[in-house]
Amino acid sequence: MSDVIAEKIQYWRAKAATPEGLTLDEMREAIQAIRKERVSAQETSTKSKAKKADAKAKAQPINSDDLLGELGL
């Protein structure tokens, strides 16, 4: 989460705890900001998973006969 969004969330939480609370516009802004951060995090996660899967697919397969041969079995 970016520092800017984290600061805004702290502000919104503090203001929500006051008797006047958040205005409708502030609530909408908070929801939009949080949704945008979640979408961004999901995209990053998807890219990371794809990169890991590609690396795993490119890895050399393990030959069990060679492994057992090294152990003398």
Predicted model as a PDB file, atoms N, CA, C, CB and O in Angstrom, pLDDT in the B-factor column:
MODEL        1                                                                  
ATOM      1  N   MET A   1       0.852  -1.171   0.000  1.00 68.00           N  
ATOM      2  CA  MET A   1       0.000   0.000   0.000  1.00 68.00           C  
ATOM      3  C   MET A   1       0.896   1.231   0.000  1.00 68.00           C  
ATOM      4  CB  MET A   1      -0.968   0.000   1.223  1.00 68.00           C  
ATOM      5  O   MET A   1       1.887   1.291   0.727  1.00 68.00           O  
ATOM      6  N   SER A   2       0.544   2.192  -0.807  1.00 77.00           N  
ATOM      7  CA  SER A   2       1.360   3.402  -0.902  1.00 77.00           C  
ATOM      8  C   SER A   2       1.223   4.243   0.370  1.00 77.00           C  
ATOM      9  CB  SER A   2       0.955   4.233  -2.139  1.00 77.00           C  
ATOM     10  O   SER A   2       0.233   4.153   1.095  1.00 77.00           O  
ATOM     11  N   ASP A   3       2.234   5.049   0.610  1.00 84.00           N  
ATOM     12  CA  ASP A   3       2.235   5.901   1.807  1.00 84.00           C  
ATOM     13  C   ASP A   3       1.089   6.906   1.781  1.00 84.00           C  
ATOM     14  CB  ASP A   3       3.569   6.642   1.930  1.00 84.00           C  
ATOM     15  O   ASP A   3       0.502   7.214   2.819  1.00 84.00           O  
ATOM     16  N   VAL A   4       0.775   7.409   0.603  1.00 84.00           N  
ATOM     17  CA  VAL A   4      -0.286   8.409   0.461  1.00 84.00           C  
ATOM     18  C   VAL A   4      -1.631   7.803   0.877  1.00 84.00           C  
ATOM     19  CB  VAL A   4      -0.354   8.936  -1.003  1.00 84.00           C  
ATOM     20  O   VAL A   4      -2.395   8.414   1.624  1.00 84.00           O  
ATOM     21  N   ILE A   5      -1.903   6.598   0.383  1.00 85.00           N  
ATOM     22  CA  ILE A   5      -3.172   5.938   0.717  1.00 85.00           C  
ATOM     23  C   ILE A   5      -3.212   5.591   2.203  1.00 85.00           C  
ATOM     24  CB  ILE A   5      -3.368   4.659  -0.139  1.00 85.00           C  
ATOM     25  O   ILE A   5      -4.250   5.741   2.847  1.00 85.00           O  
ATOM     26  N   ALA A   6      -2.092   5.131   2.748  1.00 87.00           N  
ATOM     27  CA  ALA A   6      -2.040   4.792   4.174  1.00 87.00           C  
ATOM     28  C   ALA A   6      -2.340   6.021   5.041  1.00 87.00           C  
ATOM     29  CB  ALA A   6      -0.654   4.210   4.538  1.00 87.00           C  
ATOM     30  O   ALA A   6      -3.056   5.925   6.038  1.00 87.00           O  
ATOM     31  N   GLU A   7      -1.796   7.158   4.658  1.00 91.00           N  
ATOM     32  CA  GLU A   7      -2.063   8.393   5.402  1.00 91.00           C  
ATOM     33  C   GLU A   7      -3.528   8.788   5.300  1.00 91.00           C  
ATOM     34  CB  GLU A   7      -1.180   9.531   4.887  1.00 91.00           C  
ATOM     35  O   GLU A   7      -4.139   9.196   6.288  1.00 91.00           O  
ATOM     36  N   LYS A   8      -4.091   8.664   4.090  1.00 90.00           N  
ATOM     37  CA  LYS A   8      -5.503   9.009   3.911  1.00 90.00           C  
ATOM     38  C   LYS A   8      -6.391   8.092   4.734  1.00 90.00           C  
ATOM     39  CB  LYS A   8      -5.896   8.929   2.431  1.00 90.00           C  
ATOM     40  O   LYS A   8      -7.368   8.545   5.330  1.00 90.00           O  
ATOM     41  N   ILE A   9      -6.060   6.813   4.774  1.00 89.00           N  
ATOM     42  CA  ILE A   9      -6.859   5.867   5.552  1.00 89.00           C  
ATOM     43  C   ILE A   9      -6.808   6.227   7.031  1.00 89.00           C  
ATOM     44  CB  ILE A   9      -6.361   4.422   5.335  1.00 89.00           C  
ATOM     45  O   ILE A   9      -7.828   6.168   7.718  1.00 89.00           O  
ATOM     46  N   GLN A  10      -5.632   6.601   7.528  1.00 92.00           N  
ATOM     47  CA  GLN A  10      -5.520   7.031   8.930  1.00 92.00           C  
ATOM     48  C   GLN A  10      -6.392   8.259   9.185  1.00 92.00           C  
ATOM     49  CB  GLN A  10      -4.048   7.341   9.289  1.00 92.00           C  
ATOM     50  O   GLN A  10      -7.061   8.355  10.214  1.00 92.00           O  
ATOM     51  N   TYR A  11      -6.375   9.188   8.243  1.00 91.00           N  
ATOM     52  CA  TYR A  11      -7.198  10.398   8.381  1.00 91.00           C  
ATOM     53  C   TYR A  11      -8.679  10.032   8.417  1.00 91.00           C  
ATOM     54  CB  TYR A  11      -6.919  11.385   7.220  1.00 91.00           C  
ATOM     55  O   TYR A  11      -9.424  10.507   9.274  1.00 91.00           O  
ATOM     56  N   TRP A  12      -9.104   9.173   7.467  1.00 91.00           N  
ATOM     57  CA  TRP A  12     -10.514   8.786   7.400  1.00 91.00           C  
ATOM     58  C   TRP A  12     -10.945   8.046   8.667  1.00 91.00           C  
ATOM     59  CB  TRP A  12     -10.769   7.908   6.167  1.00 91.00           C  
ATOM     60  O   TRP A  12     -12.051   8.262   9.165  1.00 91.00           O  
ATOM     61  N   ARG A  13     -10.093   7.191   9.183  1.00 91.00           N  
ATOM     62  CA  ARG A  13     -10.424   6.465  10.422  1.00 91.00           C  
ATOM     63  C   ARG A  13     -10.581   7.423  11.593  1.00 91.00           C  
ATOM     64  CB  ARG A  13      -9.339   5.423  10.745  1.00 91.00           C  
ATOM     65  O   ARG A  13     -11.521   7.309  12.380  1.00 91.00           O  
ATOM     66  N   ALA A  14      -9.648   8.375  11.701  1.00 93.00           N  
ATOM     67  CA  ALA A  14      -9.708   9.340  12.793  1.00 93.00           C  
ATOM     68  C   ALA A  14     -10.963  10.196  12.685  1.00 93.00           C  
ATOM     69  CB  ALA A  14      -8.458  10.227  12.796  1.00 93.00           C  
ATOM     70  O   ALA A  14     -11.639  10.448  13.683  1.00 93.00           O  
ATOM     71  N   LYS A  15     -11.266  10.635  11.485  1.00 92.00           N  
ATOM     72  CA  LYS A  15     -12.448  11.483  11.299  1.00 92.00           C  
ATOM     73  C   LYS A  15     -13.730  10.687  11.517  1.00 92.00           C  
ATOM     74  CB  LYS A  15     -12.446  12.105   9.894  1.00 92.00           C  
ATOM     75  O   LYS A  15     -14.707  11.224  12.039  1.00 92.00           O  
ATOM     76  N   ALA A  16     -13.740   9.415  11.124  1.00 91.00           N  
ATOM     77  CA  ALA A  16     -14.930   8.576  11.324  1.00 91.00           C  
ATOM     78  C   ALA A  16     -15.209   8.360  12.804  1.00 91.00           C  
ATOM     79  CB  ALA A  16     -14.755   7.223  10.625  1.00 91.00           C  
ATOM     80  O   ALA A  16     -16.356   8.156  13.200  1.00 91.00           O  
ATOM     81  N   ALA A  17     -14.160   8.404  13.619  1.00 93.00           N  
ATOM     82  CA  ALA A  17     -14.324   8.203  15.059  1.00 93.00           C  
ATOM     83  C   ALA A  17     -14.860   9.452  15.765  1.00 93.00           C  
ATOM     84  CB  ALA A  17     -12.997   7.796  15.676  1.00 93.00           C  
ATOM     85  O   ALA A  17     -15.272   9.375  16.922  1.00 93.00           O  
ATOM     86  N   THR A  18     -14.858  10.589  15.086  1.00 92.00           N  
ATOM     87  CA  THR A  18     -15.369  11.818  15.694  1.00 92.00           C  
ATOM     88  C   THR A  18     -16.887  11.830  15.602  1.00 92.00           C  
ATOM     89  CB  THR A  18     -14.768  13.074  15.005  1.00 92.00           C  
ATOM     90  O   THR A  18     -17.466  11.078  14.818  1.00 92.00           O  
ATOM     91  N   PRO A  19     -17.535  12.676  16.393  1.00 92.00           N  
ATOM     92  CA  PRO A  19     -19.008  12.731  16.351  1.00 92.00           C  
ATOM     93  C   PRO A  19     -19.575  13.126  14.985  1.00 92.00           C  
ATOM     94  CB  PRO A  19     -19.504  13.708  17.386  1.00 92.00           C  
ATOM     95  O   PRO A  19     -20.642  12.643  14.607  1.00 92.00           O  
ATOM     96  N   GLU A  20     -18.882  13.997  14.233  1.00 90.00           N  
ATOM     97  CA  GLU A  20     -19.424  14.408  12.933  1.00 90.00           C  
ATOM     98  C   GLU A  20     -19.225  13.334  11.867  1.00 90.00           C  
ATOM     99  CB  GLU A  20     -18.772  15.710  12.480  1.00 90.00           C  
ATOM    100  O   GLU A  20     -19.996  13.264  10.910  1.00 90.00           O  
ATOM    101  N   GLY A  21     -18.207  12.504  12.019  1.00 90.00           N  
ATOM    102  CA  GLY A  21     -17.981  11.397  11.087  1.00 90.00           C  
ATOM    103  C   GLY A  21     -17.545  11.854   9.707  1.00 90.00           C  
ATOM    104  O   GLY A  21     -17.188  13.013   9.500  1.00 90.00           O  
ATOM    105  N   LEU A  22     -17.580  10.929   8.778  1.00 90.00           N  
ATOM    106  CA  LEU A  22     -17.192  11.210   7.393  1.00 90.00           C  
ATOM    107  C   LEU A  22     -18.393  11.694   6.591  1.00 90.00           C  
ATOM    108  CB  LEU A  22     -16.581   9.958   6.734  1.00 90.00           C  
ATOM    109  O   LEU A  22     -19.528  11.283   6.832  1.00 90.00           O  
ATOM    110  N   THR A  23     -18.118  12.576   5.633  1.00 91.00           N  
ATOM    111  CA  THR A  23     -19.176  12.994   4.721  1.00 91.00           C  
ATOM    112  C   THR A  23     -19.349  11.903   3.667  1.00 91.00           C  
ATOM    113  CB  THR A  23     -18.847  14.379   4.058  1.00 91.00           C  
ATOM    114  O   THR A  23     -18.501  11.020   3.536  1.00 91.00           O  
ATOM    115  N   LEU A  24     -20.437  11.966   2.924  1.00 93.00           N  
ATOM    116  CA  LEU A  24     -20.686  10.990   1.869  1.00 93.00           C  
ATOM    117  C   LEU A  24     -19.580  11.029   0.814  1.00 93.00           C  
ATOM    118  CB  LEU A  24     -22.050  11.247   1.217  1.00 93.00           C  
ATOM    119  O   LEU A  24     -19.156   9.986   0.317  1.00 93.00           O  
ATOM    120  N   ASP A  25     -19.117  12.225   0.476  1.00 94.00           N  
ATOM    121  CA  ASP A  25     -18.042  12.350  -0.509  1.00 94.00           C  
ATOM    122  C   ASP A  25     -16.746  11.728  -0.006  1.00 94.00           C  
ATOM    123  CB  ASP A  25     -17.811  13.815  -0.857  1.00 94.00           C  
ATOM    124  O   ASP A  25     -16.027  11.090  -0.775  1.00 94.00           O  
ATOM    125  N   GLU A  26     -16.441  11.907   1.278  1.00 92.00           N  
ATOM    126  CA  GLU A  26     -15.239  11.303   1.846  1.00 92.00           C  
ATOM    127  C   GLU A  26     -15.343   9.776   1.869  1.00 92.00           C  
ATOM    128  CB  GLU A  26     -14.998  11.836   3.262  1.00 92.00           C  
ATOM    129  O   GLU A  26     -14.357   9.080   1.627  1.00 92.00           O  
ATOM    130  N   MET A  27     -16.529   9.264   2.158  1.00 92.00           N  
ATOM    131  CA  MET A  27     -16.733   7.817   2.130  1.00 92.00           C  
ATOM    132  C   MET A  27     -16.527   7.261   0.721  1.00 92.00           C  
ATOM    133  CB  MET A  27     -18.139   7.466   2.635  1.00 92.00           C  
ATOM    134  O   MET A  27     -15.889   6.225   0.536  1.00 92.00           O  
ATOM    135  N   ARG A  28     -17.074   7.962  -0.262  1.00 94.00           N  
ATOM    136  CA  ARG A  28     -16.905   7.527  -1.652  1.00 94.00           C  
ATOM    137  C   ARG A  28     -15.429   7.551  -2.053  1.00 94.00           C  
ATOM    138  CB  ARG A  28     -17.729   8.424  -2.602  1.00 94.00           C  
ATOM    139  O   ARG A  28     -14.938   6.627  -2.702  1.00 94.00           O  
ATOM    140  N   GLU A  29     -14.731   8.615  -1.661  1.00 92.00           N  
ATOM    141  CA  GLU A  29     -13.305   8.734  -1.972  1.00 92.00           C  
ATOM    142  C   GLU A  29     -12.516   7.590  -1.321  1.00 92.00           C  
ATOM    143  CB  GLU A  29     -12.759  10.104  -1.497  1.00 92.00           C  
ATOM    144  O   GLU A  29     -11.624   7.015  -1.944  1.00 92.00           O  
ATOM    145  N   ALA A  30     -12.843   7.270  -0.088  1.00 90.00           N  
ATOM    146  CA  ALA A  30     -12.155   6.193   0.624  1.00 90.00           C  
ATOM    147  C   ALA A  30     -12.382   4.858  -0.068  1.00 90.00           C  
ATOM    148  CB  ALA A  30     -12.629   6.119   2.081  1.00 90.00           C  
ATOM    149  O   ALA A  30     -11.437   4.095  -0.269  1.00 90.00           O  
ATOM    150  N   ILE A  31     -13.611   4.574  -0.431  1.00 91.00           N  
ATOM    151  CA  ILE A  31     -13.929   3.308  -1.098  1.00 91.00           C  
ATOM    152  C   ILE A  31     -13.219   3.208  -2.440  1.00 91.00           C  
ATOM    153  CB  ILE A  31     -15.444   3.168  -1.293  1.00 91.00           C  
ATOM    154  O   ILE A  31     -12.664   2.158  -2.762  1.00 91.00           O  
ATOM    155  N   GLN A  32     -13.223   4.259  -3.214  1.00 91.00           N  
ATOM    156  CA  GLN A  32     -12.547   4.247  -4.513  1.00 91.00           C  
ATOM    157  C   GLN A  32     -11.046   4.042  -4.355  1.00 91.00           C  
ATOM    158  CB  GLN A  32     -12.818   5.549  -5.266  1.00 91.00           C  
ATOM    159  O   GLN A  32     -10.440   3.281  -5.110  1.00 91.00           O  
ATOM    160  N   ALA A  33     -10.448   4.711  -3.386  1.00 89.00           N  
ATOM    161  CA  ALA A  33      -9.003   4.593  -3.171  1.00 89.00           C  
ATOM    162  C   ALA A  33      -8.630   3.171  -2.753  1.00 89.00           C  
ATOM    163  CB  ALA A  33      -8.533   5.601  -2.102  1.00 89.00           C  
ATOM    164  O   ALA A  33      -7.643   2.617  -3.237  1.00 89.00           O  
ATOM    165  N   ILE A  34      -9.414   2.586  -1.862  1.00 86.00           N  
ATOM    166  CA  ILE A  34      -9.126   1.232  -1.394  1.00 86.00           C  
ATOM    167  C   ILE A  34      -9.330   0.225  -2.516  1.00 86.00           C  
ATOM    168  CB  ILE A  34     -10.013   0.876  -0.193  1.00 86.00           C  
ATOM    169  O   ILE A  34      -8.527  -0.697  -2.658  1.00 86.00           O  
ATOM    170  N   ARG A  35     -10.363   0.373  -3.304  1.00 88.00           N  
ATOM    171  CA  ARG A  35     -10.596  -0.530  -4.440  1.00 88.00           C  
ATOM    172  C   ARG A  35      -9.453  -0.454  -5.447  1.00 88.00           C  
ATOM    173  CB  ARG A  35     -11.928  -0.192  -5.132  1.00 88.00           C  
ATOM    174  O   ARG A  35      -8.998  -1.474  -5.965  1.00 88.00           O  
ATOM    175  N   LYS A  36      -9.000   0.757  -5.716  1.00 87.00           N  
ATOM    176  CA  LYS A  36      -7.907   0.945  -6.678  1.00 87.00           C  
ATOM    177  C   LYS A  36      -6.641   0.245  -6.183  1.00 87.00           C  
ATOM    178  CB  LYS A  36      -7.633   2.455  -6.906  1.00 87.00           C  
ATOM    179  O   LYS A  36      -5.938  -0.389  -6.971  1.00 87.00           O  
ATOM    180  N   GLU A  37      -6.346   0.353  -4.892  1.00 84.00           N  
ATOM    181  CA  GLU A  37      -5.179  -0.305  -4.314  1.00 84.00           C  
ATOM    182  C   GLU A  37      -5.305  -1.827  -4.405  1.00 84.00           C  
ATOM    183  CB  GLU A  37      -4.996   0.126  -2.852  1.00 84.00           C  
ATOM    184  O   GLU A  37      -4.325  -2.517  -4.685  1.00 84.00           O  
ATOM    185  N   ARG A  38      -6.500  -2.345  -4.169  1.00 82.00           N  
ATOM    186  CA  ARG A  38      -6.704  -3.794  -4.232  1.00 82.00           C  
ATOM    187  C   ARG A  38      -6.530  -4.318  -5.653  1.00 82.00           C  
ATOM    188  CB  ARG A  38      -8.094  -4.159  -3.708  1.00 82.00           C  
ATOM    189  O   ARG A  38      -5.935  -5.376  -5.855  1.00 82.00           O  
ATOM    190  N   VAL A  39      -7.041  -3.593  -6.627  1.00 77.00           N  
ATOM    191  CA  VAL A  39      -6.894  -4.009  -8.027  1.00 77.00           C  
ATOM    192  C   VAL A  39      -5.418  -4.000  -8.404  1.00 77.00           C  
ATOM    193  CB  VAL A  39      -7.707  -3.078  -8.977  1.00 77.00           C  
ATOM    194  O   VAL A  39      -4.936  -4.914  -9.073  1.00 77.00           O  
ATOM    195  N   SER A  40      -4.713  -2.977  -7.977  1.00 75.00           N  
ATOM    196  CA  SER A  40      -3.285  -2.869  -8.265  1.00 75.00           C  
ATOM    197  C   SER A  40      -2.515  -4.027  -7.624  1.00 75.00           C  
ATOM    198  CB  SER A  40      -2.735  -1.519  -7.764  1.00 75.00           C  
ATOM    199  O   SER A  40      -1.625  -4.602  -8.250  1.00 75.00           O  
ATOM    200  N   ALA A  41      -2.850  -4.363  -6.400  1.00 71.00           N  
ATOM    201  CA  ALA A  41      -2.182  -5.469  -5.710  1.00 71.00           C  
ATOM    202  C   ALA A  41      -2.491  -6.796  -6.387  1.00 71.00           C  
ATOM    203  CB  ALA A  41      -2.605  -5.519  -4.236  1.00 71.00           C  
ATOM    204  O   ALA A  41      -1.621  -7.661  -6.484  1.00 71.00           O  
ATOM    205  N   GLN A  42      -3.715  -6.960  -6.854  1.00 75.00           N  
ATOM    206  CA  GLN A  42      -4.099  -8.204  -7.533  1.00 75.00           C  
ATOM    207  C   GLN A  42      -3.339  -8.353  -8.847  1.00 75.00           C  
ATOM    208  CB  GLN A  42      -5.620  -8.236  -7.793  1.00 75.00           C  
ATOM    209  O   GLN A  42      -2.894  -9.452  -9.176  1.00 75.00           O  
ATOM    210  N   GLU A  43      -3.185  -7.275  -9.595  1.00 75.00           N  
ATOM    211  CA  GLU A  43      -2.445  -7.324 -10.850  1.00 75.00           C  
ATOM    212  C   GLU A  43      -0.981  -7.699 -10.605  1.00 75.00           C  
ATOM    213  CB  GLU A  43      -2.534  -5.972 -11.575  1.00 75.00           C  
ATOM    214  O   GLU A  43      -0.406  -8.502 -11.340  1.00 75.00           O  
ATOM    215  N   THR A  44      -0.393  -7.116  -9.574  1.00 76.00           N  
ATOM    216  CA  THR A  44       0.987  -7.425  -9.231  1.00 76.00           C  
ATOM    217  C   THR A  44       1.127  -8.884  -8.837  1.00 76.00           C  
ATOM    218  CB  THR A  44       1.475  -6.522  -8.100  1.00 76.00           C  
ATOM    219  O   THR A  44       2.083  -9.550  -9.233  1.00 76.00           O  
ATOM    220  N   SER A  45       0.182  -9.378  -8.062  1.00 78.00           N  
ATOM    221  CA  SER A  45       0.205 -10.775  -7.633  1.00 78.00           C  
ATOM    222  C   SER A  45       0.079 -11.721  -8.815  1.00 78.00           C  
ATOM    223  CB  SER A  45      -0.914 -11.041  -6.634  1.00 78.00           C  
ATOM    224  O   SER A  45       0.777 -12.733  -8.881  1.00 78.00           O  
ATOM    225  N   THR A  46      -0.804 -11.400  -9.742  1.00 79.00           N  
ATOM    226  CA  THR A  46      -1.001 -12.239 -10.924  1.00 79.00           C  
ATOM    227  C   THR A  46       0.267 -12.305 -11.761  1.00 79.00           C  
ATOM    228  CB  THR A  46      -2.164 -11.710 -11.771  1.00 79.00           C  
ATOM    229  O   THR A  46       0.652 -13.374 -12.233  1.00 79.00           O  
ATOM    230  N   LYS A  47       0.917 -11.159 -11.943  1.00 78.00           N  
ATOM    231  CA  LYS A  47       2.170 -11.122 -12.710  1.00 78.00           C  
ATOM    232  C   LYS A  47       3.251 -11.941 -12.013  1.00 78.00           C  
ATOM    233  CB  LYS A  47       2.648  -9.666 -12.903  1.00 78.00           C  
ATOM    234  O   LYS A  47       4.007 -12.663 -12.663  1.00 78.00           O  
ATOM    235  N   SER A  48       3.321 -11.827 -10.705  1.00 80.00           N  
ATOM    236  CA  SER A  48       4.327 -12.564  -9.937  1.00 80.00           C  
ATOM    237  C   SER A  48       4.100 -14.065 -10.051  1.00 80.00           C  
ATOM    238  CB  SER A  48       4.299 -12.136  -8.461  1.00 80.00           C  
ATOM    239  O   SER A  48       5.052 -14.824 -10.228  1.00 80.00           O  
ATOM    240  N   LYS A  49       2.852 -14.497  -9.951  1.00 78.00           N  
ATOM    241  CA  LYS A  49       2.535 -15.921 -10.064  1.00 78.00           C  
ATOM    242  C   LYS A  49       2.884 -16.444 -11.456  1.00 78.00           C  
ATOM    243  CB  LYS A  49       1.047 -16.167  -9.763  1.00 78.00           C  
ATOM    244  O   LYS A  49       3.397 -17.555 -11.594  1.00 78.00           O  
ATOM    245  N   ALA A  50       2.611 -15.657 -12.469  1.00 76.00           N  
ATOM    246  CA  ALA A  50       2.923 -16.075 -13.841  1.00 76.00           C  
ATOM    247  C   ALA A  50       4.427 -16.192 -14.028  1.00 76.00           C  
ATOM    248  CB  ALA A  50       2.335 -15.081 -14.864  1.00 76.00           C  
ATOM    249  O   ALA A  50       4.899 -17.124 -14.678  1.00 76.00           O  
ATOM    250  N   LYS A  51       5.181 -15.260 -13.467  1.00 77.00           N  
ATOM    251  CA  LYS A  51       6.635 -15.287 -13.587  1.00 77.00           C  
ATOM    252  C   LYS A  51       7.207 -16.526 -12.885  1.00 77.00           C  
ATOM    253  CB  LYS A  51       7.250 -13.997 -12.993  1.00 77.00           C  
ATOM    254  O   LYS A  51       8.119 -17.169 -13.403  1.00 77.00           O  
ATOM    255  N   LYS A  52       6.669 -16.855 -11.709  1.00 78.00           N  
ATOM    256  CA  LYS A  52       7.134 -18.035 -10.977  1.00 78.00           C  
ATOM    257  C   LYS A  52       6.796 -19.309 -11.742  1.00 78.00           C  
ATOM    258  CB  LYS A  52       6.512 -18.080  -9.571  1.00 78.00           C  
ATOM    259  O   LYS A  52       7.609 -20.232 -11.795  1.00 78.00           O  
ATOM    260  N   ALA A  53       5.616 -19.367 -12.331  1.00 74.00           N  
ATOM    261  CA  ALA A  53       5.210 -20.546 -13.096  1.00 74.00           C  
ATOM    262  C   ALA A  53       6.110 -20.726 -14.319  1.00 74.00           C  
ATOM    263  CB  ALA A  53       3.733 -20.429 -13.529  1.00 74.00           C  
ATOM    264  O   ALA A  53       6.478 -21.851 -14.656  1.00 74.00           O  
ATOM    265  N   ASP A  54       6.463 -19.628 -14.984  1.00 73.00           N  
ATOM    266  CA  ASP A  54       7.361 -19.703 -16.140  1.00 73.00           C  
ATOM    267  C   ASP A  54       8.733 -20.223 -15.727  1.00 73.00           C  
ATOM    268  CB  ASP A  54       7.497 -18.325 -16.808  1.00 73.00           C  
ATOM    269  O   ASP A  54       9.316 -21.065 -16.411  1.00 73.00           O  
ATOM    270  N   ALA A  55       9.244 -19.723 -14.615  1.00 73.00           N  
ATOM    271  CA  ALA A  55      10.556 -20.162 -14.138  1.00 73.00           C  
ATOM    272  C   ALA A  55      10.526 -21.638 -13.780  1.00 73.00           C  
ATOM    273  CB  ALA A  55      10.999 -19.330 -12.924  1.00 73.00           C  
ATOM    274  O   ALA A  55      11.481 -22.366 -14.052  1.00 73.00           O  
ATOM    275  N   LYS A  56       9.441 -22.079 -13.177  1.00 73.00           N  
ATOM    276  CA  LYS A  56       9.314 -23.485 -12.796  1.00 73.00           C  
ATOM    277  C   LYS A  56       9.223 -24.370 -14.034  1.00 73.00           C  
ATOM    278  CB  LYS A  56       8.080 -23.693 -11.901  1.00 73.00           C  
ATOM    279  O   LYS A  56       9.791 -25.461 -14.061  1.00 73.00           O  
ATOM    280  N   ALA A  57       8.515 -23.907 -15.051  1.00 72.00           N  
ATOM    281  CA  ALA A  57       8.362 -24.682 -16.281  1.00 72.00           C  
ATOM    282  C   ALA A  57       9.692 -24.807 -17.018  1.00 72.00           C  
ATOM    283  CB  ALA A  57       7.313 -24.035 -17.193  1.00 72.00           C  
ATOM    284  O   ALA A  57       9.939 -25.815 -17.681  1.00 72.00           O  
ATOM    285  N   LYS A  58      10.547 -23.796 -16.910  1.00 75.00           N  
ATOM    286  CA  LYS A  58      11.829 -23.802 -17.604  1.00 75.00           C  
ATOM    287  C   LYS A  58      12.887 -24.615 -16.857  1.00 75.00           C  
ATOM    288  CB  LYS A  58      12.317 -22.379 -17.799  1.00 75.00           C  
ATOM    289  O   LYS A  58      13.929 -24.935 -17.430  1.00 75.00           O  
ATOM    290  N   ALA A  59      12.641 -24.950 -15.604  1.00 72.00           N  
ATOM    291  CA  ALA A  59      13.622 -25.682 -14.806  1.00 72.00           C  
ATOM    292  C   ALA A  59      13.827 -27.085 -15.370  1.00 72.00           C  
ATOM    293  CB  ALA A  59      13.175 -25.756 -13.334  1.00 72.00           C  
ATOM    294  O   ALA A  59      12.909 -27.691 -15.922  1.00 72.00           O  
ATOM    295  N   GLN A  60      15.037 -27.580 -15.218  1.00 74.00           N  
ATOM    296  CA  GLN A  60      15.355 -28.913 -15.710  1.00 74.00           C  
ATOM    297  C   GLN A  60      14.619 -29.957 -14.873  1.00 74.00           C  
ATOM    298  CB  GLN A  60      16.882 -29.162 -15.678  1.00 74.00           C  
ATOM    299  O   GLN A  60      14.556 -29.826 -13.650  1.00 74.00           O  
ATOM    300  N   PRO A  61      14.065 -30.982 -15.503  1.00 76.00           N  
ATOM    301  CA  PRO A  61      13.407 -32.034 -14.734  1.00 76.00           C  
ATOM    302  C   PRO A  61      14.451 -32.861 -13.973  1.00 76.00           C  
ATOM    303  CB  PRO A  61      12.565 -32.945 -15.667  1.00 76.00           C  
ATOM    304  O   PRO A  61      15.577 -33.045 -14.435  1.00 76.00           O  
ATOM    305  N   ILE A  62      14.063 -33.338 -12.834  1.00 79.00           N  
ATOM    306  CA  ILE A  62      14.964 -34.122 -12.003  1.00 79.00           C  
ATOM    307  C   ILE A  62      14.906 -35.579 -12.452  1.00 79.00           C  
ATOM    308  CB  ILE A  62      14.597 -33.987 -10.497  1.00 79.00           C  
ATOM    309  O   ILE A  62      13.828 -36.160 -12.578  1.00 79.00           O  
ATOM    310  N   ASN A  63      16.060 -36.147 -12.687  1.00 80.00           N  
ATOM    311  CA  ASN A  63      16.146 -37.544 -13.089  1.00 80.00           C  
ATOM    312  C   ASN A  63      16.321 -38.381 -11.823  1.00 80.00           C  
ATOM    313  CB  ASN A  63      17.328 -37.781 -14.103  1.00 80.00           C  
ATOM    314  O   ASN A  63      17.380 -38.343 -11.196  1.00 80.00           O  
ATOM    315  N   SER A  64      15.306 -39.124 -11.449  1.00 84.00           N  
ATOM    316  CA  SER A  64      15.351 -39.893 -10.204  1.00 84.00           C  
ATOM    317  C   SER A  64      16.396 -41.007 -10.263  1.00 84.00           C  
ATOM    318  CB  SER A  64      13.977 -40.488  -9.905  1.00 84.00           C  
ATOM    319  O   SER A  64      16.966 -41.360  -9.231  1.00 84.00           O  
ATOM    320  N   ASP A  65      16.660 -41.563 -11.436  1.00 84.00           N  
ATOM    321  CA  ASP A  65      17.682 -42.614 -11.552  1.00 84.00           C  
ATOM    322  C   ASP A  65      19.061 -42.069 -11.196  1.00 84.00           C  
ATOM    323  CB  ASP A  65      17.698 -43.201 -12.980  1.00 84.00           C  
ATOM    324  O   ASP A  65      19.845 -42.742 -10.527  1.00 84.00           O  
ATOM    325  N   ASP A  66      19.354 -40.852 -11.644  1.00 82.00           N  
ATOM    326  CA  ASP A  66      20.639 -40.237 -11.308  1.00 82.00           C  
ATOM    327  C   ASP A  66      20.745 -39.965  -9.814  1.00 82.00           C  
ATOM    328  CB  ASP A  66      20.829 -38.938 -12.090  1.00 82.00           C  
ATOM    329  O   ASP A  66      21.800 -40.181  -9.217  1.00 82.00           O  
ATOM    330  N   LEU A  67      19.662 -39.493  -9.209  1.00 80.00           N  
ATOM    331  CA  LEU A  67      19.678 -39.226  -7.773  1.00 80.00           C  
ATOM    332  C   LEU A  67      19.907 -40.503  -6.987  1.00 80.00           C  
ATOM    333  CB  LEU A  67      18.372 -38.568  -7.334  1.00 80.00           C  
ATOM    334  O   LEU A  67      20.724 -40.533  -6.067  1.00 80.00           O  
ATOM    335  N   LEU A  68      19.196 -41.547  -7.341  1.00 84.00           N  
ATOM    336  CA  LEU A  68      19.357 -42.815  -6.633  1.00 84.00           C  
ATOM    337  C   LEU A  68      20.739 -43.404  -6.880  1.00 84.00           C  
ATOM    338  CB  LEU A  68      18.276 -43.810  -7.063  1.00 84.00           C  
ATOM    339  O   LEU A  68      21.313 -44.037  -5.994  1.00 84.00           O  
ATOM    340  N   GLY A  69      21.277 -43.198  -8.084  1.00 84.00           N  
ATOM    341  CA  GLY A  69      22.616 -43.677  -8.393  1.00 84.00           C  
ATOM    342  C   GLY A  69      23.670 -43.004  -7.542  1.00 84.00           C  
ATOM    343  O   GLY A  69      24.641 -43.637  -7.127  1.00 84.00           O  
ATOM    344  N   GLU A  70      23.479 -41.716  -7.281  1.00 80.00           N  
ATOM    345  CA  GLU A  70      24.418 -40.980  -6.429  1.00 80.00           C  
ATOM    346  C   GLU A  70      24.401 -41.505  -5.001  1.00 80.00           C  
ATOM    347  CB  GLU A  70      24.087 -39.487  -6.437  1.00 80.00           C  
ATOM    348  O   GLU A  70      25.414 -41.472  -4.301  1.00 80.00           O  
ATOM    349  N   LEU A  71      23.238 -41.990  -4.577  1.00 81.00           N  
ATOM    350  CA  LEU A  71      23.121 -42.528  -3.223  1.00 81.00           C  
ATOM    351  C   LEU A  71      23.601 -43.987  -3.156  1.00 81.00           C  
ATOM    352  CB  LEU A  71      21.664 -42.427  -2.739  1.00 81.00           C  
ATOM    353  O   LEU A  71      23.751 -44.550  -2.071  1.00 81.00           O  
ATOM    354  N   GLY A  72      23.832 -44.569  -4.291  1.00 75.00           N  
ATOM    355  CA  GLY A  72      24.281 -45.957  -4.324  1.00 75.00           C  
ATOM    356  C   GLY A  72      23.132 -46.943  -4.234  1.00 75.00           C  
ATOM    357  O   GLY A  72      23.329 -48.088  -3.829  1.00 75.00           O  
ATOM    358  N   LEU A  73      21.962 -46.522  -4.599  1.00 67.00           N  
ATOM    359  CA  LEU A  73      20.792 -47.424  -4.546  1.00 67.00           C  
ATOM    360  C   LEU A  73      20.441 -47.953  -5.906  1.00 67.00           C  
ATOM    361  CB  LEU A  73      19.586 -46.712  -3.956  1.00 67.00           C  
ATOM    362  O   LEU A  73      19.489 -48.720  -6.044  1.00 67.00           O  
TER     363      LEU A  73                                                      
ENDMDL                                                                          
END                                                                             
